[in-house]
Amino acid sequence: MTGLPLPDHALPAVVSPQEWEAAHEAMLLEEKELTRARDALAARRRRMPMTRVDTSYRFVTSQGEVGLLELFQGRRQLLVYRFFFQPDVDGWPEKGCAGCSYLADHVPHLAHLNAWDTSFVVVSPASPEQITELQTRMGWRHIPWFSLPDDTFSRDFNVNEYFGLNVFLRDDHDQIYRTYYVSARGVEPLLPTLSMLDLTPLGRQEDWEDTPTGRPQLPAYRARRHDEYPAAPH
């Protein structure tokens, strides 16, 4: 994925500074439209109805067992990402799903999210000991990560296969509600690497993209665990 050939005809056109400014201004108009559309979608999402969560779910760590309410850590909102880490994962038990590992690398310093009265946790069917070992080896100890002792939570919230993100809200009486769910490419907002690549002329370099002829286009979903990329040439 490094040093791919790029013939001259595949490079962007070279123009004068004035022509570049004009093209940039035209692009900014479309980008502002996208920003407004994204804001409108977020506003619609904030107006989504919610549904009560009355089942008592269990989550386990090496320190013991907790319920869904404890995952909020006293905050108002909670995001729960189901990380695909179980026996049918390639590389089990030393490795978790490559795509989920890619996402875990992007989890920010959670103090920023917590400051907005929101908690983030990860859950997996693996044992607490296996989770701790994976966290330590991959540098993810800053992520609150819980073991799922059974498949009840996964089944009830559409994450019994692979991965997904659920959002919950609690009221002043500690009643919990489910407000949102997303999976597949819907989790891309959590992956700033993709947003950064989208700003470049080569883009994500994947074969589904609409990109000029001659530029790199390799099979999609090429993200790997961060310790599995080939070394860059010297």
C-alpha positions as CSV (number, residue, x, y, z in Angstrom):
1,M,0.0,0.0,0.0
2,T,3.1,2.2,-0.2
3,G,4.9,3.6,-3.2
4,L,2.3,2.5,-5.8
5,P,3.1,3.5,-9.4
6,L,1.4,6.7,-10.6
7,P,1.8,7.5,-14.3
8,D,1.9,11.2,-15.3
9,H,-1.5,11.0,-17.0
10,A,-3.0,10.1,-13.7
11,L,-1.9,13.2,-11.9
12,P,-4.2,16.2,-11.5
13,A,-4.1,18.8,-14.1
14,V,-1.6,21.6,-13.6
15,V,-3.2,25.1,-13.9
16,S,-2.4,28.7,-13.0
17,P,-3.0,29.9,-9.4
18,Q,-6.0,31.9,-10.6
19,E,-7.6,28.8,-12.2
20,W,-6.8,26.8,-9.0
21,E,-8.5,29.4,-6.9
22,A,-11.6,29.3,-9.1
23,A,-11.8,25.5,-8.9
24,H,-11.3,25.7,-5.1
25,E,-14.1,28.2,-4.7
26,A,-16.4,26.0,-6.7
27,M,-15.5,23.0,-4.5
28,L,-16.1,25.0,-1.4
29,L,-19.7,25.8,-2.4
30,E,-20.4,22.0,-2.7
31,E,-18.7,21.3,0.6
32,K,-20.8,23.9,2.4
33,E,-23.9,22.3,0.9
34,L,-22.7,19.0,2.3
35,T,-22.0,20.5,5.7
36,R,-25.6,22.0,5.8
37,A,-27.0,18.6,4.7
38,R,-25.0,16.8,7.4
39,D,-26.3,19.4,10.0
40,A,-29.8,18.8,8.9
41,L,-29.4,15.0,9.2
42,A,-28.0,15.4,12.7
43,A,-31.0,17.6,13.6
44,R,-33.3,14.9,12.3
45,R,-31.4,12.3,14.3
46,R,-31.8,14.4,17.5
47,R,-35.6,14.2,16.9
48,M,-35.7,10.4,16.5
49,P,-38.1,8.7,18.9
50,M,-36.6,6.3,21.5
51,T,-37.6,3.0,23.0
52,R,-37.4,1.9,26.6
53,V,-34.8,-0.6,27.7
54,D,-36.3,-2.7,30.6
55,T,-34.2,-5.9,30.3
56,S,-31.4,-6.3,32.9
57,Y,-28.2,-6.9,30.9
58,R,-24.9,-8.2,32.3
59,F,-21.4,-7.0,31.5
60,V,-18.3,-8.5,33.1
61,T,-14.8,-7.3,33.8
62,S,-12.0,-8.7,35.9
63,Q,-13.4,-6.5,38.8
64,G,-16.8,-8.1,38.6
65,E,-20.2,-7.8,37.0
66,V,-22.2,-4.6,36.2
67,G,-25.5,-3.7,34.5
68,L,-26.2,-1.4,31.6
69,L,-26.8,1.5,33.9
70,E,-23.3,1.3,35.3
71,L,-21.8,1.7,31.8
72,F,-23.1,5.2,31.8
73,Q,-20.7,6.0,34.6
74,G,-23.2,8.6,35.9
75,R,-23.4,10.4,32.6
76,R,-26.5,11.1,30.6
77,Q,-25.6,9.5,27.3
78,L,-23.9,6.2,26.4
79,L,-22.4,4.8,23.1
80,V,-21.8,1.1,23.1
81,Y,-19.7,-0.4,20.3
82,R,-19.8,-4.2,19.9
83,F,-16.3,-5.3,18.9
84,F,-16.1,-8.5,16.9
85,F,-13.8,-10.6,19.1
86,Q,-14.8,-14.2,19.4
87,P,-13.8,-17.7,18.2
88,D,-14.8,-17.2,14.5
89,V,-12.5,-14.2,14.1
90,D,-9.4,-14.7,11.9
91,G,-6.4,-14.9,14.3
92,W,-8.5,-15.7,17.4
93,P,-7.7,-15.4,20.3
94,E,-4.6,-13.3,19.8
95,K,-6.3,-11.0,17.4
96,G,-9.6,-9.2,17.1
97,C,-11.5,-8.3,13.9
98,A,-9.3,-6.2,11.6
99,G,-12.0,-3.6,10.9
100,C,-12.9,-3.3,14.6
101,S,-9.2,-3.0,15.4
102,Y,-9.0,-0.2,12.9
103,L,-11.9,1.6,14.7
104,A,-10.4,1.0,18.1
105,D,-7.2,2.8,17.0
106,H,-9.3,5.8,16.4
107,V,-11.0,6.1,19.8
108,P,-10.0,9.5,21.1
109,H,-9.0,10.6,24.6
110,L,-12.4,10.0,26.2
111,A,-12.1,13.1,28.5
112,H,-13.4,15.1,25.5
113,L,-16.5,12.9,25.1
114,N,-17.1,12.7,28.8
115,A,-17.1,16.5,29.1
116,W,-20.3,16.5,27.0
117,D,-21.9,14.1,29.5
118,T,-21.4,11.1,27.3
119,S,-19.6,7.8,27.9
120,F,-18.2,5.3,25.4
121,V,-17.6,1.6,26.0
122,V,-16.7,-1.4,24.0
123,V,-18.3,-4.9,24.5
124,S,-17.2,-8.3,23.2
125,P,-18.1,-12.0,23.7
126,A,-14.5,-12.8,24.7
127,S,-13.5,-13.3,28.3
128,P,-12.3,-10.5,30.5
129,E,-8.8,-12.0,30.5
130,Q,-8.7,-12.2,26.7
131,I,-10.0,-8.6,26.4
132,T,-7.3,-7.3,28.8
133,E,-4.6,-9.1,26.9
134,L,-5.7,-7.7,23.6
135,Q,-6.1,-4.2,25.0
136,T,-2.6,-4.3,26.5
137,R,-0.9,-5.7,23.4
138,M,-2.6,-3.2,21.0
139,G,-2.4,-0.1,23.2
140,W,-6.1,0.2,23.9
141,R,-6.1,0.3,27.7
142,H,-7.8,3.7,27.6
143,I,-11.0,2.1,26.2
144,P,-13.5,0.8,28.8
145,W,-14.1,-2.7,27.5
146,F,-16.6,-5.3,28.9
147,S,-17.2,-8.9,28.3
148,L,-20.6,-10.2,27.3
149,P,-21.4,-13.4,29.3
150,D,-24.3,-14.3,27.0
151,D,-25.8,-13.2,23.6
152,T,-28.8,-11.4,25.1
153,F,-27.5,-7.9,24.6
154,S,-26.1,-8.6,21.2
155,R,-29.3,-10.2,20.0
156,D,-31.6,-7.5,21.3
157,F,-29.5,-4.6,19.8
158,N,-28.7,-6.0,16.4
159,V,-25.1,-6.8,17.1
160,N,-25.2,-10.6,17.4
161,E,-23.1,-10.7,14.2
162,Y,-19.9,-8.8,13.6
163,F,-20.1,-5.2,14.9
164,G,-22.4,-2.2,15.5
165,L,-22.9,0.9,17.5
166,N,-25.8,1.6,19.8
167,V,-26.7,4.9,21.5
168,F,-28.6,5.1,24.8
169,L,-30.0,7.9,27.0
170,R,-31.0,7.8,30.6
171,D,-33.5,10.0,32.3
172,D,-33.5,11.5,35.8
173,H,-35.1,8.4,37.2
174,D,-32.4,6.1,35.7
175,Q,-34.7,4.7,33.1
176,I,-32.7,3.8,30.0
177,Y,-33.8,4.3,26.4
178,R,-32.3,3.2,23.1
179,T,-32.0,6.2,20.7
180,Y,-29.9,5.1,17.7
181,Y,-28.1,2.2,16.0
182,V,-25.7,2.0,13.1
183,S,-23.4,-0.5,11.6
184,A,-21.5,-1.2,8.3
185,R,-20.3,2.1,6.7
186,G,-22.5,4.0,9.2
187,V,-19.6,3.9,11.7
188,E,-17.3,5.9,9.3
189,P,-17.7,9.1,11.2
190,L,-15.7,7.4,14.0
191,L,-12.8,6.9,11.5
192,P,-11.0,10.2,10.9
193,T,-8.3,8.4,8.8
194,L,-10.9,8.0,6.1
195,S,-11.9,11.6,6.3
196,M,-8.3,12.6,6.0
197,L,-7.8,10.4,2.9
198,D,-10.9,11.9,1.3
199,L,-9.1,15.2,1.3
200,T,-6.3,13.9,-0.9
201,P,-6.1,13.5,-4.7
202,L,-5.7,9.7,-4.4
203,G,-8.6,9.3,-2.0
204,R,-9.1,6.0,-0.2
205,Q,-7.5,4.2,-3.2
206,E,-10.3,1.6,-3.2
207,D,-12.0,0.0,-6.3
208,W,-15.5,1.3,-5.5
209,E,-14.5,4.9,-5.7
210,D,-15.2,7.2,-8.6
211,T,-11.6,8.3,-9.3
212,P,-9.6,9.4,-12.4
213,T,-8.1,6.7,-14.6
214,G,-4.7,5.6,-13.7
215,R,-4.8,6.3,-10.0
216,P,-4.4,3.5,-7.5
217,Q,-7.6,1.4,-6.9
218,L,-7.2,-1.7,-4.8
219,P,-9.8,-3.9,-3.2
220,A,-12.0,-2.2,-0.6
221,Y,-11.7,-2.7,3.1
222,R,-8.0,-3.0,3.2
223,A,-7.6,-1.7,6.7
224,R,-5.4,-4.0,8.8
225,R,-4.4,-4.2,12.4
226,H,-1.8,-1.5,13.0
227,D,1.0,-3.9,13.5
228,E,0.4,-5.8,10.2
229,Y,1.1,-3.1,7.6
230,P,4.2,-3.8,5.5
231,A,7.2,-1.6,6.2
232,A,7.5,1.5,4.1
233,P,10.4,1.4,1.6
234,H,13.5,3.4,2.4
